[in-house]
Amino acid sequence: MAKSEGFVVFLSFGGWCFHYLPFFLVGRVLYFHHYYPALFFSIFSIGYMLKGVRLEYLKIYVLACVVSYLLYSGLTYGFVNEHFISKLKIVPTWDY
């Protein structure tokens, strides 16, 4: 790994840690805007990690992103069907 690549990895992961990890200590309700800065750093990281991936795997990744968006967009935008949303819980302790 070249020096510049190491810096990119450090900046992406360090920025994500700096913006995401402090919210584990917060005891109140957190909303999407609390996580936006960490989201940008994770997007940078994903872009960097996928730059050497074969096209077939990129297609699978994009398909997974689209399916995930379609499944969870109702929850994000407030259009919830409780029966449908309850089946989407990945972690049982999630409160929605």
N, CA, C and O atoms as CSV, one atom per row, in Angstrom:
chain,resi,resn,atom,element,x,y,z
A,1,MET,N,N,0.854,-1.169,0.000
A,1,MET,CA,C,0.000,0.000,0.000
A,1,MET,C,C,0.902,1.234,0.000
A,1,MET,O,O,1.815,1.351,0.818
A,2,ALA,N,N,0.639,2.127,-0.904
A,2,ALA,CA,C,1.425,3.354,-1.000
A,2,ALA,C,C,1.053,4.300,0.133
A,2,ALA,O,O,0.023,4.138,0.787
A,3,LYS,N,N,1.917,5.299,0.352
A,3,LYS,CA,C,1.654,6.259,1.424
A,3,LYS,C,C,0.325,6.974,1.225
A,3,LYS,O,O,-0.422,7.166,2.184
A,4,SER,N,N,0.022,7.370,-0.004
A,4,SER,CA,C,-1.227,8.096,-0.235
A,4,SER,C,C,-2.438,7.198,0.004
A,4,SER,O,O,-3.471,7.668,0.483
A,5,GLU,N,N,-2.319,5.901,-0.327
A,5,GLU,CA,C,-3.421,4.984,-0.059
A,5,GLU,C,C,-3.626,4.805,1.440
A,5,GLU,O,O,-4.764,4.740,1.906
A,6,GLY,N,N,-2.554,4.726,2.186
A,6,GLY,CA,C,-2.663,4.628,3.638
A,6,GLY,C,C,-3.334,5.846,4.235
A,6,GLY,O,O,-4.109,5.732,5.184
A,7,PHE,N,N,-3.039,7.010,3.685
A,7,PHE,CA,C,-3.671,8.235,4.170
A,7,PHE,C,C,-5.163,8.231,3.870
A,7,PHE,O,O,-5.963,8.664,4.700
A,8,VAL,N,N,-5.543,7.747,2.692
A,8,VAL,CA,C,-6.963,7.680,2.331
A,8,VAL,C,C,-7.703,6.744,3.279
A,8,VAL,O,O,-8.797,7.066,3.741
A,9,VAL,N,N,-7.115,5.592,3.569
A,9,VAL,CA,C,-7.731,4.643,4.494
A,9,VAL,C,C,-7.838,5.262,5.884
A,9,VAL,O,O,-8.882,5.162,6.529
A,10,PHE,N,N,-6.772,5.895,6.345
A,10,PHE,CA,C,-6.788,6.530,7.662
A,10,PHE,C,C,-7.835,7.636,7.720
A,10,PHE,O,O,-8.582,7.724,8.694
A,11,LEU,N,N,-7.900,8.467,6.708
A,11,LEU,CA,C,-8.856,9.574,6.691
A,11,LEU,C,C,-10.293,9.060,6.663
A,11,LEU,O,O,-11.145,9.561,7.397
A,12,SER,N,N,-10.565,8.076,5.831
A,12,SER,CA,C,-11.927,7.547,5.733
A,12,SER,C,C,-12.353,6.850,7.021
A,12,SER,O,O,-13.416,7.144,7.567
A,13,PHE,N,N,-11.529,5.933,7.502
A,13,PHE,CA,C,-11.890,5.188,8.701
A,13,PHE,C,C,-11.832,6.073,9.944
A,13,PHE,O,O,-12.697,5.986,10.816
A,14,GLY,N,N,-10.820,6.917,10.021
A,14,GLY,CA,C,-10.710,7.829,11.164
A,14,GLY,C,C,-11.866,8.806,11.228
A,14,GLY,O,O,-12.396,9.073,12.307
A,15,GLY,N,N,-12.259,9.339,10.088
A,15,GLY,CA,C,-13.405,10.253,10.053
A,15,GLY,C,C,-14.688,9.563,10.450
A,15,GLY,O,O,-15.513,10.132,11.165
A,16,TRP,N,N,-14.860,8.328,9.985
A,16,TRP,CA,C,-16.053,7.570,10.356
A,16,TRP,C,C,-16.074,7.329,11.868
A,16,TRP,O,O,-17.094,7.555,12.519
A,17,CYS,N,N,-14.953,6.874,12.423
A,17,CYS,CA,C,-14.875,6.630,13.869
A,17,CYS,C,C,-15.134,7.900,14.668
A,17,CYS,O,O,-15.850,7.877,15.669
A,18,PHE,N,N,-14.554,8.999,14.225
A,18,PHE,CA,C,-14.693,10.272,14.930
A,18,PHE,C,C,-16.150,10.731,14.976
A,18,PHE,O,O,-16.582,11.320,15.968
A,19,HIS,N,N,-16.905,10.469,13.919
A,19,HIS,CA,C,-18.287,10.947,13.859
A,19,HIS,C,C,-19.314,9.915,14.301
A,19,HIS,O,O,-20.425,10.291,14.675
A,20,TYR,N,N,-18.984,8.637,14.271
A,20,TYR,CA,C,-19.974,7.609,14.591
A,20,TYR,C,C,-19.864,7.093,16.021
A,20,TYR,O,O,-20.876,6.984,16.714
A,21,LEU,N,N,-18.668,6.778,16.468
A,21,LEU,CA,C,-18.490,6.127,17.762
A,21,LEU,C,C,-18.965,6.942,18.964
A,21,LEU,O,O,-19.445,6.337,19.923
A,22,PRO,N,N,-18.865,8.267,18.977
A,22,PRO,CA,C,-19.358,9.001,20.148
A,22,PRO,C,C,-20.844,8.805,20.428
A,22,PRO,O,O,-21.283,8.996,21.562
A,23,PHE,N,N,-21.625,8.429,19.420
A,23,PHE,CA,C,-23.057,8.259,19.642
A,23,PHE,C,C,-23.389,6.987,20.407
A,23,PHE,O,O,-24.532,6.808,20.825
A,24,PHE,N,N,-22.416,6.099,20.600
A,24,PHE,CA,C,-22.647,4.951,21.461
A,24,PHE,C,C,-22.754,5.382,22.922
A,24,PHE,O,O,-23.326,4.662,23.740
A,25,LEU,N,N,-22.218,6.533,23.248
A,25,LEU,CA,C,-22.251,7.025,24.622
A,25,LEU,C,C,-23.478,7.868,24.916
A,25,LEU,O,O,-23.732,8.206,26.072
A,26,VAL,N,N,-24.239,8.210,23.894
A,26,VAL,CA,C,-25.409,9.074,24.062
A,26,VAL,C,C,-26.586,8.217,24.509
A,26,VAL,O,O,-26.884,7.189,23.902
A,27,GLY,N,N,-27.249,8.648,25.573
A,27,GLY,CA,C,-28.356,7.875,26.112
A,27,GLY,C,C,-29.723,8.322,25.654
A,27,GLY,O,O,-30.727,7.786,26.124
A,28,ARG,N,N,-29.799,9.277,24.763
A,28,ARG,CA,C,-31.105,9.769,24.321
A,28,ARG,C,C,-31.393,9.280,22.908
A,28,ARG,O,O,-30.585,8.582,22.294
A,29,VAL,N,N,-32.557,9.661,22.414
A,29,VAL,CA,C,-32.957,9.270,21.064
A,29,VAL,C,C,-32.062,9.960,20.047
A,29,VAL,O,O,-31.771,11.150,20.166
A,30,LEU,N,N,-31.630,9.208,19.052
A,30,LEU,CA,C,-30.800,9.759,17.982
A,30,LEU,C,C,-31.567,9.688,16.668
A,30,LEU,O,O,-32.291,8.727,16.406
A,31,TYR,N,N,-31.399,10.706,15.859
A,31,TYR,CA,C,-32.092,10.790,14.578
A,31,TYR,C,C,-31.081,10.697,13.447
A,31,TYR,O,O,-29.872,10.675,13.678
A,32,PHE,N,N,-31.591,10.643,12.217
A,32,PHE,CA,C,-30.714,10.468,11.061
A,32,PHE,C,C,-29.659,11.557,10.956
A,32,PHE,O,O,-28.520,11.279,10.583
A,33,HIS,N,N,-30.022,12.792,11.279
A,33,HIS,CA,C,-29.044,13.872,11.102
A,33,HIS,C,C,-27.838,13.724,12.029
A,33,HIS,O,O,-26.800,14.340,11.787
A,34,HIS,N,N,-27.955,12.936,13.062
A,34,HIS,CA,C,-26.799,12.687,13.915
A,34,HIS,C,C,-25.752,11.828,13.206
A,34,HIS,O,O,-24.563,11.908,13.514
A,35,TYR,N,N,-26.195,11.018,12.269
A,35,TYR,CA,C,-25.309,10.066,11.603
A,35,TYR,C,C,-24.829,10.522,10.232
A,35,TYR,O,O,-24.005,9.841,9.622
A,36,TYR,N,N,-25.316,11.647,9.732
A,36,TYR,CA,C,-24.943,12.082,8.379
A,36,TYR,C,C,-23.441,12.268,8.173
A,36,TYR,O,O,-22.928,11.802,7.156
A,37,PRO,N,N,-22.710,12.917,9.070
A,37,PRO,CA,C,-21.262,13.042,8.826
A,37,PRO,C,C,-20.572,11.678,8.710
A,37,PRO,O,O,-19.702,11.499,7.858
A,38,ALA,N,N,-20.948,10.726,9.550
A,38,ALA,CA,C,-20.356,9.387,9.465
A,38,ALA,C,C,-20.759,8.703,8.164
A,38,ALA,O,O,-19.984,7.927,7.605
A,39,LEU,N,N,-21.960,8.985,7.684
A,39,LEU,CA,C,-22.410,8.399,6.422
A,39,LEU,C,C,-21.508,8.814,5.272
A,39,LEU,O,O,-21.164,7.983,4.431
A,40,PHE,N,N,-21.121,10.077,5.219
A,40,PHE,CA,C,-20.251,10.539,4.142
A,40,PHE,C,C,-18.897,9.829,4.180
A,40,PHE,O,O,-18.366,9.452,3.136
A,41,PHE,N,N,-18.345,9.649,5.364
A,41,PHE,CA,C,-17.064,8.943,5.462
A,41,PHE,C,C,-17.208,7.467,5.087
A,41,PHE,O,O,-16.289,6.886,4.510
A,42,SER,N,N,-18.344,6.860,5.409
A,42,SER,CA,C,-18.530,5.463,5.002
A,42,SER,C,C,-18.710,5.353,3.493
A,42,SER,O,O,-18.281,4.365,2.897
A,43,ILE,N,N,-19.333,6.343,2.866
A,43,ILE,CA,C,-19.448,6.350,1.405
A,43,ILE,C,C,-18.067,6.480,0.771
A,43,ILE,O,O,-17.772,5.799,-0.211
A,44,PHE,N,N,-17.223,7.344,1.322
A,44,PHE,CA,C,-15.840,7.452,0.825
A,44,PHE,C,C,-15.127,6.106,0.944
A,44,PHE,O,O,-14.435,5.678,0.020
A,45,SER,N,N,-15.301,5.445,2.084
A,45,SER,CA,C,-14.632,4.162,2.322
A,45,SER,C,C,-15.120,3.089,1.352
A,45,SER,O,O,-14.321,2.324,0.811
A,46,ILE,N,N,-16.418,3.037,1.140
A,46,ILE,CA,C,-16.963,2.036,0.224
A,46,ILE,C,C,-16.457,2.284,-1.189
A,46,ILE,O,O,-16.083,1.343,-1.889
A,47,GLY,N,N,-16.444,3.531,-1.610
A,47,GLY,CA,C,-15.918,3.855,-2.935
A,47,GLY,C,C,-14.470,3.442,-3.088
A,47,GLY,O,O,-14.072,2.932,-4.135
A,48,TYR,N,N,-13.690,3.658,-2.060
A,48,TYR,CA,C,-12.273,3.277,-2.105
A,48,TYR,C,C,-12.117,1.759,-2.140
A,48,TYR,O,O,-11.286,1.235,-2.882
A,49,MET,N,N,-12.911,1.059,-1.344
A,49,MET,CA,C,-12.797,-0.397,-1.293
A,49,MET,C,C,-13.266,-1.059,-2.589
A,49,MET,O,O,-12.742,-2.105,-2.969
A,50,LEU,N,N,-14.231,-0.473,-3.259
A,50,LEU,CA,C,-14.793,-1.099,-4.455
A,50,LEU,C,C,-14.045,-0.756,-5.735
A,50,LEU,O,O,-14.422,-1.226,-6.808
A,51,LYS,N,N,-13.005,0.045,-5.647
A,51,LYS,CA,C,-12.338,0.465,-6.878
A,51,LYS,C,C,-11.615,-0.675,-7.588
A,51,LYS,O,O,-11.370,-0.578,-8.791
A,52,GLY,N,N,-11.270,-1.735,-6.896
A,52,GLY,CA,C,-10.575,-2.847,-7.524
A,52,GLY,C,C,-11.426,-4.098,-7.667
A,52,GLY,O,O,-10.906,-5.165,-7.992
A,53,VAL,N,N,-12.719,-3.982,-7.430
A,53,VAL,CA,C,-13.605,-5.141,-7.459
A,53,VAL,C,C,-14.085,-5.402,-8.886
A,53,VAL,O,O,-14.309,-4.472,-9.661
A,54,ARG,N,N,-14.235,-6.667,-9.212
A,54,ARG,CA,C,-14.704,-7.023,-10.551
A,54,ARG,C,C,-16.140,-6.566,-10.769
A,54,ARG,O,O,-16.902,-6.405,-9.816
A,55,LEU,N,N,-16.501,-6.360,-12.019
A,55,LEU,CA,C,-17.806,-5.822,-12.397
A,55,LEU,C,C,-18.961,-6.707,-11.925
A,55,LEU,O,O,-20.013,-6.189,-11.552
A,56,GLU,N,N,-18.787,-8.013,-11.935
A,56,GLU,CA,C,-19.865,-8.912,-11.507
A,56,GLU,C,C,-20.228,-8.661,-10.043
A,56,GLU,O,O,-21.404,-8.643,-9.681
A,57,TYR,N,N,-19.213,-8.469,-9.216
A,57,TYR,CA,C,-19.465,-8.214,-7.801
A,57,TYR,C,C,-20.064,-6.830,-7.582
A,57,TYR,O,O,-20.869,-6.641,-6.670
A,58,LEU,N,N,-19.684,-5.874,-8.399
A,58,LEU,CA,C,-20.277,-4.542,-8.292
A,58,LEU,C,C,-21.764,-4.579,-8.617
A,58,LEU,O,O,-22.559,-3.888,-7.981
A,59,LYS,N,N,-22.135,-5.378,-9.598
A,59,LYS,CA,C,-23.554,-5.508,-9.945
A,59,LYS,C,C,-24.340,-6.088,-8.775
A,59,LYS,O,O,-25.442,-5.628,-8.477
A,60,ILE,N,N,-23.782,-7.089,-8.115
A,60,ILE,CA,C,-24.439,-7.693,-6.951
A,60,ILE,C,C,-24.554,-6.674,-5.823
A,60,ILE,O,O,-25.587,-6.596,-5.158
A,61,TYR,N,N,-23.507,-5.900,-5.608
A,61,TYR,CA,C,-23.520,-4.884,-4.553
A,61,TYR,C,C,-24.578,-3.820,-4.832
A,61,TYR,O,O,-25.327,-3.438,-3.933
A,62,VAL,N,N,-24.642,-3.345,-6.063
A,62,VAL,CA,C,-25.637,-2.328,-6.422
A,62,VAL,C,C,-27.046,-2.893,-6.276
A,62,VAL,O,O,-27.938,-2.199,-5.788
A,63,LEU,N,N,-27.258,-4.123,-6.684
A,63,LEU,CA,C,-28.566,-4.755,-6.525
A,63,LEU,C,C,-28.949,-4.853,-5.045
A,63,LEU,O,O,-30.097,-4.589,-4.687
A,64,ALA,N,N,-28.004,-5.227,-4.189
A,64,ALA,CA,C,-28.267,-5.302,-2.747
A,64,ALA,C,C,-28.617,-3.927,-2.186
A,64,ALA,O,O,-29.485,-3.815,-1.321
A,65,CYS,N,N,-27.954,-2.886,-2.668
A,65,CYS,CA,C,-28.263,-1.522,-2.220
A,65,CYS,C,C,-29.667,-1.109,-2.634
A,65,CYS,O,O,-30.395,-0.512,-1.841
A,66,VAL,N,N,-30.051,-1.417,-3.854
A,66,VAL,CA,C,-31.387,-1.056,-4.346
A,66,VAL,C,C,-32.466,-1.808,-3.571
A,66,VAL,O,O,-33.468,-1.214,-3.172
A,67,VAL,N,N,-32.271,-3.100,-3.356
A,67,VAL,CA,C,-33.247,-3.888,-2.602
A,67,VAL,C,C,-33.354,-3.373,-1.171
A,67,VAL,O,O,-34.457,-3.244,-0.639
A,68,SER,N,N,-32.233,-3.082,-0.554
A,68,SER,CA,C,-32.233,-2.535,0.804
A,68,SER,C,C,-32.982,-1.213,0.861
A,68,SER,O,O,-33.758,-0.973,1.786
A,69,TYR,N,N,-32.751,-0.362,-0.120
A,69,TYR,CA,C,-33.458,0.918,-0.170
A,69,TYR,C,C,-34.959,0.699,-0.304
A,69,TYR,O,O,-35.744,1.323,0.410
A,70,LEU,N,N,-35.357,-0.174,-1.202
A,70,LEU,CA,C,-36.786,-0.415,-1.412
A,70,LEU,C,C,-37.450,-0.983,-0.163
A,70,LEU,O,O,-38.594,-0.641,0.138
A,71,LEU,N,N,-36.757,-1.835,0.559
A,71,LEU,CA,C,-37.329,-2.420,1.768
A,71,LEU,C,C,-37.457,-1.407,2.901
A,71,LEU,O,O,-38.479,-1.369,3.587
A,72,TYR,N,N,-36.423,-0.584,3.100
A,72,TYR,CA,C,-36.382,0.289,4.271
A,72,TYR,C,C,-36.769,1.737,3.993
A,72,TYR,O,O,-36.786,2.537,4.928
A,73,SER,N,N,-37.077,2.106,2.771
A,73,SER,CA,C,-37.410,3.503,2.483
A,73,SER,C,C,-38.707,3.918,3.163
A,73,SER,O,O,-38.837,5.067,3.585
A,74,GLY,N,N,-39.664,3.012,3.277
A,74,GLY,CA,C,-40.908,3.344,3.965
A,74,GLY,C,C,-40.676,3.731,5.411
A,74,GLY,O,O,-41.313,4.653,5.919
A,75,LEU,N,N,-39.782,3.043,6.067
A,75,LEU,CA,C,-39.437,3.376,7.450
A,75,LEU,C,C,-38.746,4.728,7.519
A,75,LEU,O,O,-39.010,5.523,8.421
A,76,THR,N,N,-37.870,4.983,6.575
A,76,THR,CA,C,-37.130,6.239,6.554
A,76,THR,C,C,-38.043,7.430,6.319
A,76,THR,O,O,-37.890,8.467,6.964
A,77,TYR,N,N,-38.987,7.291,5.404
A,77,TYR,CA,C,-39.855,8.404,5.032
A,77,TYR,C,C,-41.140,8.463,5.846
A,77,TYR,O,O,-41.946,9.373,5.648
A,78,GLY,N,N,-41.347,7.529,6.742
A,78,GLY,CA,C,-42.503,7.571,7.623
A,78,GLY,C,C,-43.743,6.903,7.071
A,78,GLY,O,O,-44.823,7.070,7.638
A,79,PHE,N,N,-43.634,6.164,6.006
A,79,PHE,CA,C,-44.763,5.428,5.445
A,79,PHE,C,C,-44.660,3.985,5.923
A,79,PHE,O,O,-44.128,3.120,5.227
A,80,VAL,N,N,-45.175,3.744,7.112
A,80,VAL,CA,C,-44.957,2.433,7.712
A,80,VAL,C,C,-46.229,1.600,7.728
A,80,VAL,O,O,-47.315,2.098,8.025
A,81,ASN,N,N,-46.077,0.365,7.414
A,81,ASN,CA,C,-47.084,-0.659,7.607
A,81,ASN,C,C,-46.509,-1.543,8.705
A,81,ASN,O,O,-45.536,-2.262,8.479
A,82,GLU,N,N,-47.103,-1.493,9.885
A,82,GLU,CA,C,-46.488,-2.146,11.047
A,82,GLU,C,C,-46.220,-3.631,10.828
A,82,GLU,O,O,-45.200,-4.149,11.282
A,83,HIS,N,N,-47.105,-4.307,10.151
A,83,HIS,CA,C,-46.904,-5.742,9.915
A,83,HIS,C,C,-45.678,-5.979,9.032
A,83,HIS,O,O,-44.869,-6.863,9.312
A,84,PHE,N,N,-45.545,-5.194,7.976
A,84,PHE,CA,C,-44.418,-5.342,7.055
A,84,PHE,C,C,-43.104,-4.933,7.717
A,84,PHE,O,O,-42.097,-5.628,7.586
A,85,ILE,N,N,-43.115,-3.809,8.426
A,85,ILE,CA,C,-41.904,-3.294,9.063
A,85,ILE,C,C,-41.419,-4.230,10.172
A,85,ILE,O,O,-40.214,-4.389,10.363
A,86,SER,N,N,-42.344,-4.846,10.897
A,86,SER,CA,C,-41.922,-5.740,11.983
A,86,SER,C,C,-41.133,-6.937,11.453
A,86,SER,O,O,-40.309,-7.500,12.173
A,87,LYS,N,N,-41.372,-7.324,10.220
A,87,LYS,CA,C,-40.632,-8.442,9.627
A,87,LYS,C,C,-39.241,-8.032,9.154
A,87,LYS,O,O,-38.423,-8.898,8.845
A,88,LEU,N,N,-38.951,-6.729,9.090
A,88,LEU,CA,C,-37.660,-6.251,8.610
A,88,LEU,C,C,-36.630,-6.058,9.714
A,88,LEU,O,O,-35.482,-5.715,9.432
A,89,LYS,N,N,-37.019,-6.270,10.956
A,89,LYS,CA,C,-36.078,-6.075,12.057
A,89,LYS,C,C,-34.936,-7.067,11.943
A,89,LYS,O,O,-35.144,-8.280,11.974
A,90,ILE,N,N,-33.735,-6.542,11.811
A,90,ILE,CA,C,-32.553,-7.395,11.767
A,90,ILE,C,C,-32.110,-7.718,13.189
A,90,ILE,O,O,-31.726,-8.848,13.494
A,91,VAL,N,N,-32.170,-6.709,14.050
A,91,VAL,CA,C,-31.794,-6.856,15.453
A,91,VAL,C,C,-33.074,-6.736,16.284
A,91,VAL,O,O,-33.763,-5.721,16.187
A,92,PRO,N,N,-33.409,-7.736,17.094
A,92,PRO,CA,C,-34.672,-7.721,17.837
A,92,PRO,C,C,-34.826,-6.546,18.798
A,92,PRO,O,O,-35.953,-6.190,19.143
A,93,THR,N,N,-33.742,-5.942,19.237
A,93,THR,CA,C,-33.844,-4.837,20.190
A,93,THR,C,C,-34.128,-3.499,19.522
A,93,THR,O,O,-34.321,-2.500,20.216
A,94,TRP,N,N,-34.160,-3.452,18.200
A,94,TRP,CA,C,-34.493,-2.202,17.514
A,94,TRP,C,C,-35.905,-1.795,17.895
A,94,TRP,O,O,-36.815,-2.623,17.934
A,95,ASP,N,N,-36.074,-0.523,18.172
A,95,ASP,CA,C,-37.364,-0.017,18.628
A,95,ASP,C,C,-37.995,0.839,17.538
A,95,ASP,O,O,-37.761,2.046,17.473
A,96,TYR,N,N,-38.786,0.217,16.694
A,96,TYR,CA,C,-39.576,0.959,15.702
A,96,TYR,C,C,-40.826,0.204,15.376
A,96,TYR,O,O,-41.628,0.661,14.561
